[in-house]
Each structure stands twice: as structure tokens, then as C-alpha cells.
């Protein structure tokens, strides 16, 4: 038996389960998964898979057949081609299983409450770049955390969070210690029960990984949050954690909004049902209607209500500032950001998001100064890196933009975000040939699976290819990708006078 994320696979029976529930893969996707799991981290060539799937004298349209089987496998795992969590495409070579794989001795069936597809709700963590989209997308990284270390640190989570000293995440938002300490103060019949204590322990472990702010971290966080809801089905904070994880996973993985929206909305609704006075639950719902529904008025009401319920919840102030920023209300956004900083002065993400407000309001010098202060504290902080690159471009400081892009390249390696960013920088710098080379890499990758349109948008914008950029924007809108930055992103300025752009703003309720 091996485990990866919420899945467990019996290598002898070729049976895969997710939280104890059998996953229906089909013959060829199962054979591919077995081949990849036999050599995790290694490239399995397309020729090897062909030999494994089809007899030598079998005539099939190999390319389409293999692509179809890979697509079915990813669909069953909830994975994505352009931002893989499990199955990575290695262009011109084959595929590689990139998630951590752990050997286990206890069969999944022994722990399964039932064997039906509907035995428990699907809270599985799956996803497709750990880079921030609109400053929040990321190229995937694999999280290798020794299980013994997690167990050894379990007791430390309580003290760590309760005194407010928490790890500062590498991208968009973070957990407040107040979210935990406030729950201790709430009167609850579960407050002293062993079940509640166990659920809270699982929740705090989930928050640790949630604060990692990458796809692998969200996967692990969702697993812990789900376990917390199973342990104590009435623990509202765990459902808020699930909702936030699924919503941020959409942005971080550059996934279509429809992929995780049902899970996020259901978890937030359950949190509100359990605790209508939870600032965390209202904040989670605000982020959902903001990112998925583009309902800015309702999102603002939810944020303001959350702040009324708990004025010390820094994440509510931080995300409310972001919502104001997306609408171009920069003065209000800076004031709300200042409140978040007062509540959490050591947070890198709050500081980086303040830099984002300066960037989107076209105060590039202030943005660069703010983001440089973040990078002095952590040179690899993704959120700051992603924004400062574009701020340098707007100032014509192309060599500095490329230097920061290389930092990200060293962290995450080659991938769609890196190529897209290089195409944008080179294109804006007038180096059309170098920009074209990066665009070709993106197009080659898109031929082996679906590529998120936002990567193509940046590349085409950098090269001044407006018609192609509009086509990408329409694809992003149709598939409900994250377009919250459309009104304020300086990179879109060349398109703003076009009626098609104004119409898109109208459809996003941003006109």
C-alpha cells in the first residue's frame, strides 16, 4: 500500500481509494498510475507506457489514446495538466509522478466506513502552479515533510498559535492567531471534550500547511481539515479552513473556477450553519463570492460583518483591503491594509499585499520600496517576487525584472509561469525574438494538455499581440478563471480603450 495526498493505492490489486472510498479509474488510467507509482519522481517515457498499455501487434492511434488515458487519470485524481499536483508532463519525454509517496501497511479498506461512492462527501485535496495569479500564481513544488516531524511538533501547534507567533506564508494570506484563540473563548459544549481537542489539533496542523501557501500545502491542509470535520462534525473552524483552502487553491493553481467552487461553497455554508457569528466563516464566504461570483457588493457586506464580529481578525482586514483594491478604491484599501498591519505587524503577506496596492494604484516607486523590504526579510517570498517583477517592467527596469524572474526560476524550475513571465518581460523590453522563444514553449506545452489561459494572456500582452490577448481573456472568462485584477492591472492598459475590454469589465461587475 502507498499513500499520496488523500489517496491510497494497493499496488497488488491496483485499487485506489480516496478517504477510504474506491476511486473508479478504468483500465488504462489504472495501468498508467501503477507505472508512475512504481517509480515516483522518475520520468516514465511515453514509449514505456505504450508498451504497457497495448500489445506490440495492436494497432491504435497511440498519441490520442495515451493523451485520453492521462486526461482520465488526472480527472479522477482532480489533477491538472498545466499545474500538476500528481502527474507532471515532461515535454517530449513522458510523465512523472511528483507528489510525495509514503508506504503504509494498513489496507485502506480496513479504515473505510463504507465502500459506496456516496459514503462521505468529497473533500479531497487535488489540484493543479504554486505561483500567485495576478501576483498569486505559482509553479508547483513538492512538499516532503517527514511524518515523524509532524507528529513530534503536534503539541507545539497549540502554544505557537495561541501566542500569535505564526509562520509567515509565501503568498497571499495567512491565518491569524486570533482565529484560534477566539475559538477557545467561545462557549461550546464541545470545548472540553476529547473529540473537540482532537479536532482542534487536526485543525491547527491544517493551518500550518495552509500557511505554506502552495498547492502541496493546500492539499495537506485540506486533508487535515477534513479529518477534523470527521472527528468533530460540529467544528465550524475546520469547515472555514476547507473553504479558504479550496478558494485559494483555485487562484494558486490557475484552475478554472468551476473546479473547486462546489467544495468551497459547501464548506463555507456549513461553517455558517454551525456558527453564524463566526468571523472566519463570513470571511471565507466573502472570498468565495468575490473570486467565484464576482459579486463585489455581497463580498463587501460579508467582510464588513466579519470585522464587526471580530475587529481583531487580521485576515478579514487584509482580504477586505484586497477587494477594495480590485475595485480601484485604493485610499480605502490602504487604510484597511494599515489595520491588518497593526494587528499583525510581522506578517510578510500583509506587507506584500500592501505593496500590491501601491503597484495597482500606479505608485511604482512606493511598490518597489515596500516589496524590497519584504524581500530583504525573505528573498524567496513568492508574492513579493511576483509583483515586483511587473513593477520593474512598468518602470522600464527590465534587467532587474529578469533578475527577479530568475530567482523564481531557480525556486520552481521551468514551467508555464516562468516562461510566461519571461515572454512578458522580454516583449516589453523590445526583445521580440527571445519573447517568441518563451511563447513557443507555452504553445508546445498546450499541445500536451490544457494550459491555463492566463499564462498566454501575459505572454501575448508583453508582445503587444492584442487580438490574441483578447481571445485568451474570453477563454478565461468562459472557463471562469481568476480575473479579479482586470480593472487595475497595469499590464492590461493597452487594451482599456477597446470596447471589448469595457464589455468584459461590465460582465465582471467591475465597470
C-alpha positions in Angstrom: 0.0 0.0 0.0 1.2 3.5 -0.8 -0.4 6.9 0.1 -0.2 10.2 -1.7 -2.3 13.1 -0.5 -5.8 11.8 0.3 -5.3 8.7 -1.9 -4.2 5.2 -1.0 -3.3 2.6 -3.7 -2.9 -1.1 -3.3 -0.1 -1.9 -5.8 -1.1 -5.6 -5.8 -4.8 -5.2 -6.6 -4.4 -1.9 -8.4 -7.2 -0.4 -6.3 -7.2 3.3 -5.4 -9.2 4.8 -2.6 -9.7 8.4 -1.6 -10.5 8.8 2.1 -11.4 5.2 2.1 -13.7 5.4 -0.9 -12.9 3.5 -4.0 -12.0 5.7 -7.0 -13.2 4.5 -10.4 -10.2 4.9 -12.7 -10.7 2.5 -15.6 -8.2 0.0 -17.0 -5.7 2.2 -18.9 -5.6 5.1 -16.3 -5.0 2.5 -13.6 -2.2 0.9 -15.6 -0.6 4.4 -16.0 -0.9 5.2 -12.3 0.7 1.8 -11.4 3.6 2.5 -13.7 4.1 6.0 -12.3 3.8 4.8 -8.6 6.4 2.1 -9.2 9.0 4.9 -10.0 7.8 8.1 -8.2 9.9 11.1 -9.1 11.3 9.5 -12.2 10.2 10.1 -15.8 8.2 7.2 -17.4 8.5 7.6 -21.1 5.6 7.6 -23.5 7.1 4.5 -25.2 7.2 2.6 -21.9 3.5 3.5 -21.3 2.7 2.4 -24.8 4.3 -0.9 -24.3 2.4 -1.3 -21.0 -1.0 -0.3 -22.4 -1.1 -2.0 -25.8 0.3 -5.3 -27.1 3.0 -5.0 -29.7 0.7 -6.0 -32.6 -2.2 -3.8 -31.5 -3.0 -1.0 -33.9 -4.2 2.1 -32.1 -3.8 5.8 -32.6 -1.2 5.9 -29.8 -0.9 9.6 -29.2 -4.6 10.3 -28.8 -5.1 7.1 -26.9 -2.4 7.9 -24.3 -3.5 11.5 -24.0 -7.0 10.4 -23.4 -5.9 7.9 -20.7 -3.7 10.5 -19.0 -6.6 13.0 -19.1 -8.9 10.5 -17.4 -6.4 9.7 -14.7 -5.9 13.4 -13.9 -9.7 13.9 -13.9 -10.1 11.1 -11.4 -7.3 12.5 -9.2 -8.6 16.1 -9.6 -5.3 17.0 -11.1 -4.4 19.4 -13.9 -2.0 19.3 -16.8 -0.8 22.9 -16.7 -0.4 22.9 -12.9 0.1 19.3 -11.8 0.0 18.1 -8.2 0.4 14.4 -9.1 1.1 13.7 -12.7 3.6 16.0 -14.4 4.1 16.2 -18.2 7.7 16.2 -19.2 7.7 17.6 -22.7 8.9 15.3 -25.4 9.8 12.6 -22.9 6.8 11.3 -20.9 5.3 11.7 -17.4 6.5 11.8 -13.8 4.7 11.3 -10.5 5.7 14.3 -8.4 3.7 14.0 -5.2 5.3 12.5 -2.1 4.6 8.8 -1.9 4.5 7.1 1.5 4.5 3.3 2.1 1.8 2.2 4.5 1.0 -1.2 6.0 -2.7 -0.9 6.8 -5.1 -1.5 3.9 -7.4 1.4 3.1 -10.4 -0.9 3.2 -9.8 -1.6 6.9 -10.3 2.0 7.7 -13.1 2.7 5.2 -16.5 3.5 6.8 -18.2 2.3 3.7 -17.4 1.3 0.1 -20.1 3.3 -1.7 -19.3 6.3 -3.8 -21.5 8.4 -1.6 -20.4 7.3 1.8 -18.7 10.6 2.7 -18.5 13.9 0.9 -15.6 14.5 -1.4 -13.3 16.8 0.5 -10.2 15.5 -1.3 -7.3 17.8 -1.9 -6.3 17.8 -5.5 -5.2 20.5 -7.7 -3.5 21.8 -10.4 1.5 26.3 -10.0 2.2 27.4 -6.7 2.6 30.8 -8.1 0.2 33.6 -7.4 -2.3 34.5 -10.1 -2.3 38.3 -10.6 0.5 38.1 -8.2 -0.8 34.8 -6.7 0.1 32.1 -9.1 3.0 29.6 -8.7 4.8 26.7 -10.3 4.2 23.6 -8.3 6.6 22.4 -5.6 6.6 19.1 -3.9 6.3 19.1 -0.1 8.4 16.5 1.5 7.7 16.6 5.3 8.8 13.7 7.5 5.8 12.2 9.2 7.7 11.9 12.4 8.4 15.6 12.4 4.7 16.4 12.1 3.9 14.1 15.0 6.7 15.5 17.1 5.6 19.0 16.5 1.9 18.4 17.2 2.0 19.7 20.8 3.8 22.8 19.8 1.0 24.0 17.5 -1.2 24.9 20.4 1.3 27.2 22.1 2.5 28.5 18.7 -0.8 29.7 17.5 -2.2 30.8 20.9 0.5 33.3 21.5 0.3 34.6 18.0 3.7 33.7 16.7 2.9 32.0 13.4 4.8 31.2 10.3 4.6 33.9 7.6 3.3 32.3 4.4 5.0 32.6 1.0 2.0 34.1 -0.9 -1.4 35.6 -0.4 -3.0 35.3 3.0 -2.3 33.8 6.3 -4.0 32.5 9.4 -4.5 34.8 12.4 -3.7 33.5 15.9 -7.0 35.3 16.8 -8.9 32.7 14.7 -7.8 30.0 17.2 -7.7 31.9 20.4 -11.2 33.3 19.8 -12.5 29.8 19.5 -11.1 28.9 22.9 -13.1 31.8 24.3 -16.4 30.8 22.6 -18.8 28.9 24.8 -19.2 25.4 23.2 -20.4 22.1 24.6 -17.5 20.5 22.8 -14.9 22.8 24.3 -13.7 20.3 26.9 -14.4 17.0 25.0 -11.7 14.8 23.7 -13.3 14.9 20.3 -13.1 18.6 20.2 -9.5 18.6 21.4 -8.5 16.1 18.7 -10.4 18.1 16.0 -8.6 21.3 17.1 -5.3 19.6 16.9 -6.0 18.5 13.4 -7.2 22.0 12.5 -4.0 23.6 13.8 -1.9 21.2 11.8 -4.0 22.1 8.8 -3.4 25.8 9.4 0.3 25.1 9.4 0.2 23.6 5.9 -2.4 26.2 4.8 0.2 28.9 5.7 2.7 27.3 3.3 0.7 28.9 0.5 1.5 26.4 -2.2 -0.5 23.7 -3.9 1.1 20.9 -1.9 0.5 22.8 1.3 -3.2 23.3 0.5 -3.5 19.6 -0.3 -2.2 18.6 3.1 -4.2 21.3 4.8 -7.5 20.0 3.2 -6.7 16.5 4.4 -6.2 17.7 8.0 -9.3 20.0 7.9 -11.4 17.1 6.5 -10.1 14.8 9.3 -11.1 17.5 11.8 -14.7 17.6 10.4 -14.9 13.8 10.6 -13.6 13.8 14.2 -16.0 16.6 15.2 -18.7 17.3 12.6 -19.7 20.4 14.5 -16.3 22.1 14.5 -17.1 25.3 12.4 -13.5 26.5 12.0 -12.4 23.3 10.2 -15.1 24.0 7.6 -13.9 27.6 7.2 -10.4 26.2 6.7 -11.7 23.9 4.0 -13.5 26.7 2.2 -10.4 29.0 2.3 -8.2 26.2 1.1 -10.3 25.4 -1.9 -10.8 29.0 -2.9 -7.1 29.9 -2.7 -6.3 26.7 -4.4 -8.2 27.9 -7.5 -6.0 31.0 -7.7 -2.7 29.4 -6.8 -3.2 26.6 -9.3 -4.5 28.8 -12.1 -7.5 26.5 -12.2 -11.0 27.2 -13.7 -13.4 28.5 -11.1 -15.7 25.6 -11.5 -13.2 23.0 -10.3 -13.3 23.8 -6.6 -16.2 26.1 -6.3 -18.7 23.5 -5.1 -16.5 22.2 -2.3 -15.6 25.7 -1.2 -19.2 27.0 -1.1 -20.5 23.9 0.7 -17.8 24.1 3.4 -18.4 27.8 4.0 -22.1 27.3 4.1 -21.6 24.5 6.7 -19.4 26.7 8.8 -22.0 29.5 8.8 -24.7 27.0 9.7 -22.7 25.8 12.7 -21.6 29.2 13.8 -23.5 32.2 12.3 -21.4 34.6 14.4 -18.0 33.3 13.1 -15.9 36.0 11.6 -13.8 33.3 9.9 -16.9 31.7 8.3 -18.1 35.1 7.0 -14.6 35.9 5.7 -14.5 32.6 3.9 -17.9 33.2 2.2 -16.8 36.7 1.3 -13.7 35.4 -0.6 -15.9 32.8 -2.4 -18.5 35.3 -3.7 -15.6 37.7 -4.6 -13.5 35.2 -6.5 -16.1 32.9 -8.0 -19.2 35.0 -8.4 -17.7 38.5 -8.9 -20.4 39.8 -6.5 -18.4 42.7 -5.0 -21.3 44.1 -3.0 -22.2 40.9 -1.3 -18.5 40.2 -0.6 -18.1 43.6 0.9 -21.1 43.1 3.2 -19.6 39.8 4.4 -16.2 41.3 5.1 -17.7 44.2 7.0 -19.8 41.9 9.0 -16.8 39.7 9.8 -15.0 42.7 11.1 -18.0 43.7 13.2 -17.9 40.2 14.7 -14.1 40.2 15.3 -12.3 43.5 14.7 -9.0 41.8 15.6 -9.2 39.2 12.7 -6.3 40.4 10.5 -7.2 38.2 7.5 -10.6 39.9 7.3 -9.0 43.3 7.1 -6.3 42.0 4.7 -8.8 40.4 2.2 -11.2 43.4 2.5 -8.3 45.7 1.5 -7.7 43.4 -1.5 -11.4 43.6 -2.5 -11.2 47.4 -2.3 -8.1 47.3 -4.4 -9.7 45.2 -7.2 -12.3 47.9 -7.4 -9.8 50.7 -7.7 -10.7 52.1 -4.2 -7.1 52.5 -3.3 -7.3 55.0 -0.5 -9.8 52.8 1.4 -7.6 49.8 0.6 -4.5 51.4 2.1 -6.4 52.3 5.2 -7.7 48.7 5.6 -4.3 47.3 4.9 -2.9 49.5 7.6 -5.3 48.0 10.1 -4.2 44.5 9.1 -0.6 45.5 9.6 -1.4 46.9 13.0 -2.9 43.6 14.0 -0.1 41.5 12.5 3.0 43.7 12.1 5.3 40.8 11.4 3.3 39.3 8.6 5.1 39.2 5.3 2.0 38.6 3.3 0.2 41.6 4.7 3.3 43.7 3.9 3.5 42.2 0.4 -0.2 42.9 -0.2 0.3 46.5 0.8 3.0 46.6 -2.0 0.4 45.2 -4.4 -2.0 48.1 -3.6 0.9 50.6 -4.4 1.5 48.7 -7.7 -2.1 48.5 -8.9 -2.5 52.2 -8.0 0.5 53.0 -10.2 2.7 54.2 -7.4 5.5 52.0 -8.6 8.4 53.6 -6.6 6.4 53.0 -3.4 5.5 49.5 -4.5 9.2 48.6 -5.2 10.3 50.1 -1.9 7.6 48.2 0.0 8.3 44.9 -1.8 12.0 45.2 -1.4 11.5 45.5 2.3 9.7 42.2 2.2 12.3 40.5 0.1 15.1 41.7 2.5 13.3 39.6 5.1 12.7 36.7 2.8 14.4 36.8 -0.7 12.2 33.9 -1.9 8.8 35.3 -0.9 6.7 34.5 -3.9 4.0 37.1 -3.5 6.6 39.9 -3.4 8.6 38.5 -6.2 5.6 38.1 -8.5 4.5 41.8 -8.1 8.0 43.4 -8.1 8.8 41.9 -11.4 5.8 43.7 -13.0 6.6 46.9 -11.1 10.1 46.9 -12.5 8.7 46.4 -16.0 6.4 49.4 -15.6 9.4 51.5 -14.6 11.5 50.2 -17.6 13.9 48.4 -15.2 14.0 45.2 -17.3 17.3 43.8 -16.1 16.0 43.9 -12.5 12.8 42.3 -13.6 14.7 39.5 -15.3 16.9 39.0 -12.3 13.9 38.5 -10.0 12.3 36.2 -12.6 15.5 34.1 -12.4 15.1 33.8 -8.7 11.6 32.3 -9.2 13.1 30.1 -11.9 15.7 28.8 -9.5 13.0 28.1 -6.9 10.4 26.4 -9.2 12.3 25.5 -12.3 11.0 25.8 -15.8 7.3 25.9 -16.2 4.3 27.9 -17.6 4.6 30.8 -15.1 8.3 31.2 -15.7 8.0 31.1 -19.5 5.0 33.5 -19.4 6.8 36.0 -17.2 9.9 35.9 -19.4 7.8 36.4 -22.5 6.2 39.4 -20.9 9.5 41.0 -19.8 11.4 40.3 -23.0 8.4 41.5 -25.0 8.1 44.8 -23.1 11.9 45.2 -23.3 11.7 45.0 -27.1 13.5 41.7 -27.4 10.9 40.1 -29.6 12.9 37.1 -30.6 13.6 36.0 -27.0 10.0 36.6 -26.1 8.9 34.4 -29.0 11.0 31.5 -27.8 9.3 31.6 -24.5 5.9 31.7 -26.2 6.7 28.7 -28.3 7.4 26.8 -25.1 4.0 27.6 -23.8 2.3 26.6 -27.1 4.2 23.3 -27.1 3.1 22.6 -23.6 -0.5 23.4 -24.5 -0.4 20.7 -27.2 0.0 18.0 -24.4 -2.8 19.2 -22.3 -4.9 22.1 -21.3 -2.9 25.2 -20.5 -4.4 27.9 -18.3 -5.2 30.9 -20.5 -3.8 33.4 -18.0 -0.3 32.2 -18.9 -0.9 33.0 -22.5 -2.5 36.4 -21.7 0.7 37.7 -20.1 2.9 36.4 -22.9 0.7 38.0 -25.6 0.4 41.3 -23.7 4.1 41.5 -23.4 4.5 41.1 -27.2 1.8 43.5 -28.0 -0.5 40.9 -29.6 -3.8 42.4 -28.6 -6.1 40.1 -30.6 -4.5 37.0 -29.1 -4.8 38.6 -25.7 -8.5 39.3 -26.1 -9.0 35.7 -27.2 -7.2 34.5 -24.1 -9.3 36.8 -21.9 -12.5 35.4 -23.4 -11.4 31.9 -22.7 -10.5 32.8 -19.2 -14.0 34.4 -18.7 -15.8 31.4 -20.3 -14.0 28.9 -18.0 -14.3 31.2 -15.0 -10.6 31.7 -14.3 -9.5 34.3 -11.8 -9.9 37.8 -13.4 -10.3 39.8 -10.3 -7.4 42.1 -11.2 -8.8 43.1 -14.6 -9.8 46.6 -13.7 -6.5 47.6 -12.0 -3.7 45.5 -13.6 -1.3 47.9 -15.4 -0.4 45.2 -17.9 -3.9 45.5 -19.3 -3.6 49.2 -20.0 -3.0 48.8 -23.8 -6.5 47.1 -24.0 -8.5 49.5 -21.9 -9.9 51.8 -24.7 -11.2 48.8 -26.7 -15.0 48.3 -26.3 -14.4 44.6 -25.9 -12.4 45.3 -22.7 -15.1 47.6 -21.4 -17.7 44.9 -22.1 -15.6 42.4 -20.2 -15.4 44.7 -17.2 -19.2 45.0 -17.3 -19.6 41.3 -17.2 -17.3 41.1 -14.2 -19.3 43.8 -12.5 -16.2 46.0 -12.5 -17.4 48.7 -14.8 
